Amino acid sequence: MVLPAALHARPAGAVVRAAAGFRATVEVRHGQRAATAASALRLMSLGAGAGATVVVRATGDDATAAAEAVARALGEAT
């Protein structure tokens, strides 16, 4: 997915909150770097700016719903 805004503190926090409601492990990738969706600091360290392409992957019982929630949070990032 393409980010509408840079992955800075506010959107990273929204991603962490979205992922927290699930048991699945969620990862966000930007280029060769990956970060857990459970850590705002790690998400910000990806250096994904506005217009960057990221990939959301999830594993676990509720992986599909978790990945969709995280992608939605990233898509609403401002």
Residue pairs with C-beta under 8 A, 6 or more apart in sequence:
1 53
1 54
1 55
1 56
1 71
1 74
1 75
2 51
2 52
2 53
3 48
3 49
3 50
3 51
3 52
3 53
3 54
3 74
3 77
4 50
4 75
4 76
4 77
4 78
5 11
5 50
5 77
5 78
6 48
6 49
6 50
6 52
6 77
7 15
7 30
7 43
7 44
7 46
7 48
7 49
7 52
7 54
7 74
7 77
8 44
9 40
9 44
10 77
10 78
11 73
11 74
11 76
11 77
11 78
12 40
12 41
12 43
12 44
13 40
14 73
14 76
14 77
15 28
15 37
15 40
15 43
15 70
15 73
15 74
15 77
16 37
16 38
16 39
16 40
16 43
17 73
18 37
18 69
18 70
18 72
18 73
19 26
19 37
19 38
19 66
19 69
19 70
20 38
21 66
21 69
22 58
22 60
22 62
22 65
22 66
22 69
23 60
23 61
23 62
23 66
24 58
24 59
24 60
24 61
24 62
24 63
24 65
24 66
24 67
25 36
25 58
25 59
25 60
26 36
26 37
26 38
26 56
26 57
26 58
26 63
26 66
26 67
26 70
27 34
27 35
27 36
27 37
27 56
27 57
27 58
28 34
28 35
28 36
28 37
28 43
28 46
28 54
28 55
28 56
28 70
28 74
29 54
29 55
29 56
29 57
30 46
30 47
30 48
30 52
30 53
30 54
30 55
33 45
33 46
33 47
34 46
35 42
35 43
35 45
35 46
36 42
37 43
37 56
37 70
46 54
48 54
54 74
56 67
56 70
56 71
56 74
57 67
58 64
58 66
58 67
58 70
60 66
